[in-house]
Amino acid sequence: MENYTIEEFEKILDDGYQVYFTYMKNRYLLFKTNENCYTQKLIAVRSKKSTSKNVNGN
């Protein structure tokens, strides 16, 4: 895992890349939608039993 500064992270998103990350055992997708506007989507929810479940129920 790499450590990024806020400026590096912002540049990655500004260049059009999407960033997947895990926080509190849940999986998210972060991407830029407009200037100074970013969207975060919940991709997967992980239960206490360590099984992942797709947000769409799959």
Predicted model as a PDB file, atoms N, CA, C, CB and O in Angstrom, pLDDT in the B-factor column:
MODEL        1                                                                  
ATOM      1  N   MET A   1       0.842  -1.177   0.000  1.00 50.00           N  
ATOM      2  CA  MET A   1       0.000   0.000   0.000  1.00 50.00           C  
ATOM      3  C   MET A   1       0.882   1.234   0.000  1.00 50.00           C  
ATOM      4  CB  MET A   1      -0.955   0.002   1.211  1.00 50.00           C  
ATOM      5  O   MET A   1       1.841   1.332   0.766  1.00 50.00           O  
ATOM      6  N   GLU A   2       0.549   2.154  -0.855  1.00 72.00           N  
ATOM      7  CA  GLU A   2       1.316   3.386  -0.939  1.00 72.00           C  
ATOM      8  C   GLU A   2       0.632   4.485  -0.158  1.00 72.00           C  
ATOM      9  CB  GLU A   2       1.506   3.806  -2.393  1.00 72.00           C  
ATOM     10  O   GLU A   2      -0.588   4.490   0.008  1.00 72.00           O  
ATOM     11  N   ASN A   3       1.439   5.417   0.319  1.00 82.00           N  
ATOM     12  CA  ASN A   3       0.902   6.599   0.984  1.00 82.00           C  
ATOM     13  C   ASN A   3       0.933   7.758   0.003  1.00 82.00           C  
ATOM     14  CB  ASN A   3       1.706   6.940   2.278  1.00 82.00           C  
ATOM     15  O   ASN A   3       1.944   7.982  -0.663  1.00 82.00           O  
ATOM     16  N   TYR A   4      -0.156   8.487  -0.091  1.00 80.00           N  
ATOM     17  CA  TYR A   4      -0.265   9.614  -1.007  1.00 80.00           C  
ATOM     18  C   TYR A   4      -0.536  10.883  -0.224  1.00 80.00           C  
ATOM     19  CB  TYR A   4      -1.373   9.374  -2.048  1.00 80.00           C  
ATOM     20  O   TYR A   4      -1.170  10.858   0.831  1.00 80.00           O  
ATOM     21  N   THR A   5      -0.046  11.993  -0.755  1.00 88.00           N  
ATOM     22  CA  THR A   5      -0.443  13.284  -0.201  1.00 88.00           C  
ATOM     23  C   THR A   5      -1.796  13.645  -0.802  1.00 88.00           C  
ATOM     24  CB  THR A   5       0.631  14.397  -0.494  1.00 88.00           C  
ATOM     25  O   THR A   5      -2.214  13.054  -1.797  1.00 88.00           O  
ATOM     26  N   ILE A   6      -2.469  14.600  -0.208  1.00 87.00           N  
ATOM     27  CA  ILE A   6      -3.760  15.056  -0.740  1.00 87.00           C  
ATOM     28  C   ILE A   6      -3.584  15.553  -2.171  1.00 87.00           C  
ATOM     29  CB  ILE A   6      -4.363  16.177   0.154  1.00 87.00           C  
ATOM     30  O   ILE A   6      -4.438  15.303  -3.021  1.00 87.00           O  
ATOM     31  N   GLU A   7      -2.495  16.249  -2.444  1.00 91.00           N  
ATOM     32  CA  GLU A   7      -2.252  16.789  -3.782  1.00 91.00           C  
ATOM     33  C   GLU A   7      -2.081  15.673  -4.811  1.00 91.00           C  
ATOM     34  CB  GLU A   7      -1.011  17.686  -3.773  1.00 91.00           C  
ATOM     35  O   GLU A   7      -2.598  15.771  -5.924  1.00 91.00           O  
ATOM     36  N   GLU A   8      -1.358  14.612  -4.444  1.00 91.00           N  
ATOM     37  CA  GLU A   8      -1.173  13.479  -5.351  1.00 91.00           C  
ATOM     38  C   GLU A   8      -2.496  12.752  -5.593  1.00 91.00           C  
ATOM     39  CB  GLU A   8      -0.127  12.502  -4.785  1.00 91.00           C  
ATOM     40  O   GLU A   8      -2.807  12.369  -6.721  1.00 91.00           O  
ATOM     41  N   PHE A   9      -3.254  12.570  -4.544  1.00 85.00           N  
ATOM     42  CA  PHE A   9      -4.553  11.901  -4.640  1.00 85.00           C  
ATOM     43  C   PHE A   9      -5.496  12.700  -5.539  1.00 85.00           C  
ATOM     44  CB  PHE A   9      -5.177  11.717  -3.235  1.00 85.00           C  
ATOM     45  O   PHE A   9      -6.197  12.130  -6.375  1.00 85.00           O  
ATOM     46  N   GLU A  10      -5.508  14.022  -5.363  1.00 89.00           N  
ATOM     47  CA  GLU A  10      -6.352  14.888  -6.188  1.00 89.00           C  
ATOM     48  C   GLU A  10      -5.930  14.830  -7.655  1.00 89.00           C  
ATOM     49  CB  GLU A  10      -6.291  16.336  -5.680  1.00 89.00           C  
ATOM     50  O   GLU A  10      -6.782  14.807  -8.543  1.00 89.00           O  
ATOM     51  N   LYS A  11      -4.625  14.806  -7.914  1.00 92.00           N  
ATOM     52  CA  LYS A  11      -4.135  14.732  -9.294  1.00 92.00           C  
ATOM     53  C   LYS A  11      -4.560  13.422  -9.955  1.00 92.00           C  
ATOM     54  CB  LYS A  11      -2.602  14.867  -9.329  1.00 92.00           C  
ATOM     55  O   LYS A  11      -4.941  13.414 -11.125  1.00 92.00           O  
ATOM     56  N   ILE A  12      -4.498  12.328  -9.221  1.00 92.00           N  
ATOM     57  CA  ILE A  12      -4.926  11.027  -9.752  1.00 92.00           C  
ATOM     58  C   ILE A  12      -6.389  11.107 -10.192  1.00 92.00           C  
ATOM     59  CB  ILE A  12      -4.737   9.902  -8.687  1.00 92.00           C  
ATOM     60  O   ILE A  12      -6.737  10.644 -11.279  1.00 92.00           O  
ATOM     61  N   LEU A  13      -7.237  11.688  -9.358  1.00 93.00           N  
ATOM     62  CA  LEU A  13      -8.656  11.815  -9.695  1.00 93.00           C  
ATOM     63  C   LEU A  13      -8.865  12.807 -10.825  1.00 93.00           C  
ATOM     64  CB  LEU A  13      -9.461  12.245  -8.471  1.00 93.00           C  
ATOM     65  O   LEU A  13      -9.708  12.582 -11.694  1.00 93.00           O  
ATOM     66  N   ASP A  14      -8.104  13.911 -10.831  1.00 93.00           N  
ATOM     67  CA  ASP A  14      -8.209  14.914 -11.895  1.00 93.00           C  
ATOM     68  C   ASP A  14      -7.808  14.342 -13.251  1.00 93.00           C  
ATOM     69  CB  ASP A  14      -7.340  16.124 -11.568  1.00 93.00           C  
ATOM     70  O   ASP A  14      -8.321  14.769 -14.285  1.00 93.00           O  
ATOM     71  N   ASP A  15      -6.886  13.371 -13.244  1.00 94.00           N  
ATOM     72  CA  ASP A  15      -6.432  12.740 -14.489  1.00 94.00           C  
ATOM     73  C   ASP A  15      -7.434  11.719 -15.015  1.00 94.00           C  
ATOM     74  CB  ASP A  15      -5.086  12.066 -14.272  1.00 94.00           C  
ATOM     75  O   ASP A  15      -7.198  11.101 -16.053  1.00 94.00           O  
ATOM     76  N   GLY A  16      -8.556  11.535 -14.310  1.00 93.00           N  
ATOM     77  CA  GLY A  16      -9.609  10.660 -14.803  1.00 93.00           C  
ATOM     78  C   GLY A  16      -9.610   9.257 -14.233  1.00 93.00           C  
ATOM     79  O   GLY A  16     -10.427   8.428 -14.632  1.00 93.00           O  
ATOM     80  N   TYR A  17      -8.716   8.981 -13.313  1.00 94.00           N  
ATOM     81  CA  TYR A  17      -8.678   7.649 -12.722  1.00 94.00           C  
ATOM     82  C   TYR A  17      -9.756   7.496 -11.658  1.00 94.00           C  
ATOM     83  CB  TYR A  17      -7.299   7.369 -12.122  1.00 94.00           C  
ATOM     84  O   TYR A  17     -10.197   8.475 -11.055  1.00 94.00           O  
ATOM     85  N   GLN A  18     -10.170   6.264 -11.438  1.00 94.00           N  
ATOM     86  CA  GLN A  18     -11.092   5.933 -10.360  1.00 94.00           C  
ATOM     87  C   GLN A  18     -10.289   5.236  -9.274  1.00 94.00           C  
ATOM     88  CB  GLN A  18     -12.279   5.034 -10.865  1.00 94.00           C  
ATOM     89  O   GLN A  18      -9.369   4.472  -9.565  1.00 94.00           O  
ATOM     90  N   VAL A  19     -10.639   5.499  -8.030  1.00 91.00           N  
ATOM     91  CA  VAL A  19      -9.899   4.937  -6.906  1.00 91.00           C  
ATOM     92  C   VAL A  19     -10.835   4.051  -6.092  1.00 91.00           C  
ATOM     93  CB  VAL A  19      -9.288   6.062  -6.019  1.00 91.00           C  
ATOM     94  O   VAL A  19     -11.885   4.495  -5.628  1.00 91.00           O  
ATOM     95  N   TYR A  20     -10.442   2.799  -5.928  1.00 92.00           N  
ATOM     96  CA  TYR A  20     -11.155   1.879  -5.047  1.00 92.00           C  
ATOM     97  C   TYR A  20     -10.427   1.860  -3.715  1.00 92.00           C  
ATOM     98  CB  TYR A  20     -11.251   0.439  -5.665  1.00 92.00           C  
ATOM     99  O   TYR A  20      -9.197   1.843  -3.675  1.00 92.00           O  
ATOM    100  N   PHE A  21     -11.181   1.862  -2.627  1.00 89.00           N  
ATOM    101  CA  PHE A  21     -10.556   1.769  -1.316  1.00 89.00           C  
ATOM    102  C   PHE A  21     -11.485   1.063  -0.348  1.00 89.00           C  
ATOM    103  CB  PHE A  21     -10.186   3.159  -0.788  1.00 89.00           C  
ATOM    104  O   PHE A  21     -12.696   0.996  -0.555  1.00 89.00           O  
ATOM    105  N   THR A  22     -10.892   0.539   0.713  1.00 91.00           N  
ATOM    106  CA  THR A  22     -11.639  -0.147   1.757  1.00 91.00           C  
ATOM    107  C   THR A  22     -11.566   0.689   3.020  1.00 91.00           C  
ATOM    108  CB  THR A  22     -11.088  -1.583   2.001  1.00 91.00           C  
ATOM    109  O   THR A  22     -10.491   1.119   3.438  1.00 91.00           O  
ATOM    110  N   TYR A  23     -12.720   0.912   3.620  1.00 89.00           N  
ATOM    111  CA  TYR A  23     -12.806   1.661   4.867  1.00 89.00           C  
ATOM    112  C   TYR A  23     -13.828   0.961   5.755  1.00 89.00           C  
ATOM    113  CB  TYR A  23     -13.199   3.164   4.613  1.00 89.00           C  
ATOM    114  O   TYR A  23     -14.961   0.718   5.339  1.00 89.00           O  
ATOM    115  N   MET A  24     -13.427   0.645   6.963  1.00 90.00           N  
ATOM    116  CA  MET A  24     -14.307  -0.048   7.913  1.00 90.00           C  
ATOM    117  C   MET A  24     -14.887  -1.320   7.285  1.00 90.00           C  
ATOM    118  CB  MET A  24     -15.450   0.890   8.373  1.00 90.00           C  
ATOM    119  O   MET A  24     -16.070  -1.621   7.449  1.00 90.00           O  
ATOM    120  N   LYS A  25     -14.050  -2.052   6.573  1.00 90.00           N  
ATOM    121  CA  LYS A  25     -14.366  -3.330   5.919  1.00 90.00           C  
ATOM    122  C   LYS A  25     -15.325  -3.208   4.736  1.00 90.00           C  
ATOM    123  CB  LYS A  25     -14.956  -4.269   6.924  1.00 90.00           C  
ATOM    124  O   LYS A  25     -15.678  -4.221   4.133  1.00 90.00           O  
ATOM    125  N   ASN A  26     -15.753  -2.000   4.392  1.00 94.00           N  
ATOM    126  CA  ASN A  26     -16.618  -1.793   3.231  1.00 94.00           C  
ATOM    127  C   ASN A  26     -15.773  -1.285   2.065  1.00 94.00           C  
ATOM    128  CB  ASN A  26     -17.769  -0.792   3.560  1.00 94.00           C  
ATOM    129  O   ASN A  26     -14.792  -0.572   2.272  1.00 94.00           O  
ATOM    130  N   ARG A  27     -16.152  -1.651   0.844  1.00 95.00           N  
ATOM    131  CA  ARG A  27     -15.408  -1.285  -0.359  1.00 95.00           C  
ATOM    132  C   ARG A  27     -16.107  -0.116  -1.050  1.00 95.00           C  
ATOM    133  CB  ARG A  27     -15.280  -2.498  -1.326  1.00 95.00           C  
ATOM    134  O   ARG A  27     -17.322  -0.139  -1.242  1.00 95.00           O  
ATOM    135  N   TYR A  28     -15.326   0.915  -1.425  1.00 95.00           N  
ATOM    136  CA  TYR A  28     -15.857   2.123  -2.052  1.00 95.00           C  
ATOM    137  C   TYR A  28     -15.139   2.419  -3.354  1.00 95.00           C  
ATOM    138  CB  TYR A  28     -15.738   3.316  -1.107  1.00 95.00           C  
ATOM    139  O   TYR A  28     -14.017   1.971  -3.586  1.00 95.00           O  
ATOM    140  N   LEU A  29     -15.813   3.184  -4.198  1.00 95.00           N  
ATOM    141  CA  LEU A  29     -15.240   3.697  -5.434  1.00 95.00           C  
ATOM    142  C   LEU A  29     -15.356   5.209  -5.382  1.00 95.00           C  
ATOM    143  CB  LEU A  29     -15.957   3.106  -6.703  1.00 95.00           C  
ATOM    144  O   LEU A  29     -16.425   5.741  -5.084  1.00 95.00           O  
ATOM    145  N   LEU A  30     -14.262   5.907  -5.669  1.00 94.00           N  
ATOM    146  CA  LEU A  30     -14.232   7.364  -5.660  1.00 94.00           C  
ATOM    147  C   LEU A  30     -13.796   7.844  -7.033  1.00 94.00           C  
ATOM    148  CB  LEU A  30     -13.282   7.906  -4.551  1.00 94.00           C  
ATOM    149  O   LEU A  30     -12.823   7.337  -7.590  1.00 94.00           O  
ATOM    150  N   PHE A  31     -14.519   8.830  -7.587  1.00 94.00           N  
ATOM    151  CA  PHE A  31     -14.154   9.374  -8.892  1.00 94.00           C  
ATOM    152  C   PHE A  31     -14.626  10.811  -9.000  1.00 94.00           C  
ATOM    153  CB  PHE A  31     -14.749   8.524 -10.030  1.00 94.00           C  
ATOM    154  O   PHE A  31     -15.497  11.255  -8.253  1.00 94.00           O  
ATOM    155  N   LYS A  32     -14.033  11.531  -9.948  1.00 94.00           N  
ATOM    156  CA  LYS A  32     -14.363  12.932 -10.152  1.00 94.00           C  
ATOM    157  C   LYS A  32     -15.545  13.031 -11.108  1.00 94.00           C  
ATOM    158  CB  LYS A  32     -13.144  13.717 -10.698  1.00 94.00           C  
ATOM    159  O   LYS A  32     -15.566  12.378 -12.151  1.00 94.00           O  
ATOM    160  N   THR A  33     -16.539  13.861 -10.740  1.00 93.00           N  
ATOM    161  CA  THR A  33     -17.709  14.035 -11.603  1.00 93.00           C  
ATOM    162  C   THR A  33     -17.733  15.403 -12.273  1.00 93.00           C  
ATOM    163  CB  THR A  33     -18.980  13.840 -10.800  1.00 93.00           C  
ATOM    164  O   THR A  33     -18.169  15.506 -13.420  1.00 93.00           O  
ATOM    165  N   ASN A  34     -17.285  16.445 -11.603  1.00 92.00           N  
ATOM    166  CA  ASN A  34     -17.174  17.802 -12.135  1.00 92.00           C  
ATOM    167  C   ASN A  34     -15.990  18.470 -11.461  1.00 92.00           C  
ATOM    168  CB  ASN A  34     -18.492  18.622 -11.909  1.00 92.00           C  
ATOM    169  O   ASN A  34     -15.353  17.879 -10.589  1.00 92.00           O  
ATOM    170  N   GLU A  35     -15.694  19.696 -11.857  1.00 89.00           N  
ATOM    171  CA  GLU A  35     -14.601  20.416 -11.217  1.00 89.00           C  
ATOM    172  C   GLU A  35     -14.897  20.576  -9.724  1.00 89.00           C  
ATOM    173  CB  GLU A  35     -14.388  21.800 -11.887  1.00 89.00           C  
ATOM    174  O   GLU A  35     -15.961  21.061  -9.339  1.00 89.00           O  
ATOM    175  N   ASN A  36     -13.958  20.170  -8.908  1.00 86.00           N  
ATOM    176  CA  ASN A  36     -14.080  20.211  -7.442  1.00 86.00           C  
ATOM    177  C   ASN A  36     -15.292  19.441  -6.921  1.00 86.00           C  
ATOM    178  CB  ASN A  36     -14.165  21.651  -6.974  1.00 86.00           C  
ATOM    179  O   ASN A  36     -15.834  19.772  -5.866  1.00 86.00           O  
ATOM    180  N   CYS A  37     -15.715  18.418  -7.655  1.00 92.00           N  
ATOM    181  CA  CYS A  37     -16.852  17.594  -7.233  1.00 92.00           C  
ATOM    182  C   CYS A  37     -16.484  16.124  -7.448  1.00 92.00           C  
ATOM    183  CB  CYS A  37     -18.161  17.971  -8.028  1.00 92.00           C  
ATOM    184  O   CYS A  37     -16.146  15.711  -8.557  1.00 92.00           O  
ATOM    185  N   TYR A  38     -16.555  15.354  -6.380  1.00 92.00           N  
ATOM    186  CA  TYR A  38     -16.188  13.951  -6.424  1.00 92.00           C  
ATOM    187  C   TYR A  38     -17.351  13.105  -5.913  1.00 92.00           C  
ATOM    188  CB  TYR A  38     -14.911  13.691  -5.593  1.00 92.00           C  
ATOM    189  O   TYR A  38     -18.130  13.550  -5.069  1.00 92.00           O  
ATOM    190  N   THR A  39     -17.462  11.886  -6.429  1.00 94.00           N  
ATOM    191  CA  THR A  39     -18.533  10.993  -6.031  1.00 94.00           C  
ATOM    192  C   THR A  39     -17.939   9.747  -5.407  1.00 94.00           C  
ATOM    193  CB  THR A  39     -19.428  10.632  -7.230  1.00 94.00           C  
ATOM    194  O   THR A  39     -16.952   9.197  -5.898  1.00 94.00           O  
ATOM    195  N   GLN A  40     -18.549   9.312  -4.325  1.00 94.00           N  
ATOM    196  CA  GLN A  40     -18.149   8.090  -3.635  1.00 94.00           C  
ATOM    197  C   GLN A  40     -19.317   7.119  -3.704  1.00 94.00           C  
ATOM    198  CB  GLN A  40     -17.729   8.376  -2.149  1.00 94.00           C  
ATOM    199  O   GLN A  40     -20.441   7.462  -3.340  1.00 94.00           O  
ATOM    200  N   LYS A  41     -19.045   5.897  -4.175  1.00 96.00           N  
ATOM    201  CA  LYS A  41     -20.085   4.871  -4.247  1.00 96.00           C  
ATOM    202  C   LYS A  41     -19.681   3.688  -3.380  1.00 96.00           C  
ATOM    203  CB  LYS A  41     -20.326   4.418  -5.716  1.00 96.00           C  
ATOM    204  O   LYS A  41     -18.527   3.259  -3.383  1.00 96.00           O  
ATOM    205  N   LEU A  42     -20.639   3.180  -2.648  1.00 95.00           N  
ATOM    206  CA  LEU A  42     -20.430   1.971  -1.853  1.00 95.00           C  
ATOM    207  C   LEU A  42     -20.541   0.774  -2.794  1.00 95.00           C  
ATOM    208  CB  LEU A  42     -21.469   1.867  -0.668  1.00 95.00           C  
ATOM    209  O   LEU A  42     -21.582   0.561  -3.415  1.00 95.00           O  
ATOM    210  N   ILE A  43     -19.473   0.002  -2.895  1.00 95.00           N  
ATOM    211  CA  ILE A  43     -19.423  -1.117  -3.835  1.00 95.00           C  
ATOM    212  C   ILE A  43     -19.785  -2.430  -3.150  1.00 95.00           C  
ATOM    213  CB  ILE A  43     -18.033  -1.221  -4.466  1.00 95.00           C  
ATOM    214  O   ILE A  43     -20.556  -3.219  -3.696  1.00 95.00           O  
ATOM    215  N   ALA A  44     -19.240  -2.671  -1.964  1.00 93.00           N  
ATOM    216  CA  ALA A  44     -19.490  -3.929  -1.266  1.00 93.00           C  
ATOM    217  C   ALA A  44     -19.550  -3.684   0.231  1.00 93.00           C  
ATOM    218  CB  ALA A  44     -18.402  -4.969  -1.600  1.00 93.00           C  
ATOM    219  O   ALA A  44     -18.805  -2.873   0.781  1.00 93.00           O  
ATOM    220  N   VAL A  45     -20.463  -4.412   0.880  1.00 91.00           N  
ATOM    221  CA  VAL A  45     -20.620  -4.341   2.323  1.00 91.00           C  
ATOM    222  C   VAL A  45     -20.106  -5.647   2.905  1.00 91.00           C  
ATOM    223  CB  VAL A  45     -22.110  -4.079   2.730  1.00 91.00           C  
ATOM    224  O   VAL A  45     -20.489  -6.726   2.453  1.00 91.00           O  
ATOM    225  N   ARG A  46     -19.258  -5.555   3.887  1.00 85.00           N  
ATOM    226  CA  ARG A  46     -18.706  -6.756   4.505  1.00 85.00           C  
ATOM    227  C   ARG A  46     -19.323  -6.916   5.889  1.00 85.00           C  
ATOM    228  CB  ARG A  46     -17.146  -6.685   4.592  1.00 85.00           C  
ATOM    229  O   ARG A  46     -19.293  -6.002   6.713  1.00 85.00           O  
ATOM    230  N   SER A  47     -19.873  -8.078   6.117  1.00 76.00           N  
ATOM    231  CA  SER A  47     -20.506  -8.347   7.400  1.00 76.00           C  
ATOM    232  C   SER A  47     -19.459  -8.739   8.439  1.00 76.00           C  
ATOM    233  CB  SER A  47     -21.562  -9.452   7.258  1.00 76.00           C  
ATOM    234  O   SER A  47     -18.279  -8.882   8.117  1.00 76.00           O  
ATOM    235  N   LYS A  48     -19.887  -8.909   9.660  1.00 71.00           N  
ATOM    236  CA  LYS A  48     -18.984  -9.314  10.734  1.00 71.00           C  
ATOM    237  C   LYS A  48     -18.450 -10.718  10.524  1.00 71.00           C  
ATOM    238  CB  LYS A  48     -19.688  -9.229  12.070  1.00 71.00           C  
ATOM    239  O   LYS A  48     -17.430 -11.088  11.105  1.00 71.00           O  
ATOM    240  N   LYS A  49     -19.133 -11.506   9.695  1.00 68.00           N  
ATOM    241  CA  LYS A  49     -18.697 -12.888   9.419  1.00 68.00           C  
ATOM    242  C   LYS A  49     -17.652 -12.959   8.310  1.00 68.00           C  
ATOM    243  CB  LYS A  49     -19.895 -13.749   9.039  1.00 68.00           C  
ATOM    244  O   LYS A  49     -17.267 -14.051   7.891  1.00 68.00           O  
ATOM    245  N   SER A  50     -17.186 -11.792   7.826  1.00 56.00           N  
ATOM    246  CA  SER A  50     -16.162 -11.688   6.797  1.00 56.00           C  
ATOM    247  C   SER A  50     -16.600 -12.202   5.433  1.00 56.00           C  
ATOM    248  CB  SER A  50     -14.953 -12.429   7.230  1.00 56.00           C  
ATOM    249  O   SER A  50     -15.767 -12.643   4.642  1.00 56.00           O  
ATOM    250  N   THR A  51     -17.875 -12.151   5.154  1.00 53.00           N  
ATOM    251  CA  THR A  51     -18.348 -12.471   3.819  1.00 53.00           C  
ATOM    252  C   THR A  51     -18.750 -11.183   3.154  1.00 53.00           C  
ATOM    253  CB  THR A  51     -19.526 -13.478   3.850  1.00 53.00           C  
ATOM    254  O   THR A  51     -19.399 -10.343   3.778  1.00 53.00           O  
ATOM    255  N   SER A  52     -18.381 -11.003   1.898  1.00 53.00           N  
ATOM    256  CA  SER A  52     -18.737  -9.755   1.239  1.00 53.00           C  
ATOM    257  C   SER A  52     -20.065  -9.924   0.502  1.00 53.00           C  
ATOM    258  CB  SER A  52     -17.619  -9.312   0.260  1.00 53.00           C  
ATOM    259  O   SER A  52     -20.401 -11.013   0.037  1.00 53.00           O  
ATOM    260  N   LYS A  53     -20.794  -8.847   0.409  1.00 56.00           N  
ATOM    261  CA  LYS A  53     -22.088  -8.849  -0.254  1.00 56.00           C  
ATOM    262  C   LYS A  53     -22.134  -7.643  -1.179  1.00 56.00           C  
ATOM    263  CB  LYS A  53     -23.266  -8.822   0.779  1.00 56.00           C  
ATOM    264  O   LYS A  53     -21.836  -6.524  -0.760  1.00 56.00           O  
ATOM    265  N   ASN A  54     -22.497  -7.860  -2.407  1.00 59.00           N  
ATOM    266  CA  ASN A  54     -22.637  -6.772  -3.358  1.00 59.00           C  
ATOM    267  C   ASN A  54     -23.791  -5.888  -2.932  1.00 59.00           C  
ATOM    268  CB  ASN A  54     -22.852  -7.306  -4.788  1.00 59.00           C  
ATOM    269  O   ASN A  54     -24.808  -6.389  -2.452  1.00 59.00           O  
ATOM    270  N   VAL A  55     -23.654  -4.585  -3.099  1.00 59.00           N  
ATOM    271  CA  VAL A  55     -24.683  -3.637  -2.698  1.00 59.00           C  
ATOM    272  C   VAL A  55     -25.990  -3.910  -3.434  1.00 59.00           C  
ATOM    273  CB  VAL A  55     -24.218  -2.204  -2.957  1.00 59.00           C  
ATOM    274  O   VAL A  55     -27.066  -3.647  -2.896  1.00 59.00           O  
ATOM    275  N   ASN A  56     -25.912  -4.431  -4.652  1.00 59.00           N  
ATOM    276  CA  ASN A  56     -27.105  -4.711  -5.449  1.00 59.00           C  
ATOM    277  C   ASN A  56     -27.787  -6.011  -5.046  1.00 59.00           C  
ATOM    278  CB  ASN A  56     -26.744  -4.765  -6.911  1.00 59.00           C  
ATOM    279  O   ASN A  56     -28.774  -6.409  -5.664  1.00 59.00           O  
ATOM    280  N   GLY A  57     -27.274  -6.672  -4.022  1.00 54.00           N  
ATOM    281  CA  GLY A  57     -27.891  -7.908  -3.539  1.00 54.00           C  
ATOM    282  C   GLY A  57     -27.335  -9.161  -4.186  1.00 54.00           C  
ATOM    283  O   GLY A  57     -27.837 -10.255  -3.927  1.00 54.00           O  
ATOM    284  N   ASN A  58     -26.314  -9.035  -5.019  1.00 48.00           N  
ATOM    285  CA  ASN A  58     -25.716 -10.200  -5.676  1.00 48.00           C  
ATOM    286  C   ASN A  58     -24.609 -10.766  -4.838  1.00 48.00           C  
ATOM    287  CB  ASN A  58     -25.188  -9.839  -7.058  1.00 48.00           C  
ATOM    288  O   ASN A  58     -23.983 -11.752  -5.226  1.00 48.00           O  
TER     289      ASN A  58                                                      
ENDMDL                                                                          
END                                                                             
